[in-house]
Amino acid sequence: MSVERMAEHVDGLHWFKSSYSGSDGGDCVEVAAGMGAVYVRDSKVVGGGPMLRIGRGEWAAFVALAVE
């Protein structure tokens, strides 16, 4: 599995907030698709904070299992 924790900013990413994220400050994640990877971060952290870099194949497998 290819997952890497990253602290630096990745330019050119367009972040999407989870449709399950509420406005009351609960559990919130944002996801962005980049070249060869998908990035996940905590939307509650001001300025973006650290993120996970996940290979596209691993992300596809995760999503396939999550929607079953």
N, C-alpha and C positions, 0 to 999 in steps of 0.2 A: 504494500500500500504506500502511496506517495503522498504524504501529508507533511507540510513544513510550516512551522510557526515563523511568521515574519513580523518585524517591527518597523521596517521602513515603508514609506509610501510608494505605491505603484501608480505611475501616471497613466492617464487615459482610461481609467476604469469608470464605468457607469454603474453605480450601486442601486440595487433594488431592495426595498424593505419587505420583509415577509408580510403576506396578507393577513397572517394570524397575529401580527404585532399590534397591540393596543396602544391607545394614547395615554394610558395611565401609568406608563413607566415600567411595565412588566417585562417578561422575557422577550427580547427583540433581537433579531439577526438581520444582517444585510448580506447580499450575495452579489458578486460581480463576475462576469465571464471575461477572461483574458485569453491571450494566445497560449494554447496548450494547457491552461489551468483555470480553475474556478477559485475565487477568493471569498472567504467568509469572515465577517467581523461582527462585533457587538455594537449595535446601533446606539446604545445608550452612552458609549464612551465618546466624549467630546473630542473632535479632531480625528476621529477614526480609530486610534489606538492600534494594538497589535491585530494581526489577521492570520488566518490559516490559508495556505496555498495547497489546493488539492488537485491532483491530476484529473483531467477530463474523464478518463475511463473509470476511475474510482468514484467520481461524482455521479456519473451515469448509473453505476451499480448501486450506490446509496439511494438515489432517487427512485430507482426501480423497486427496491425493497421497501422504501418508505410509503409508496402508494399502493402496495398490496393490501 
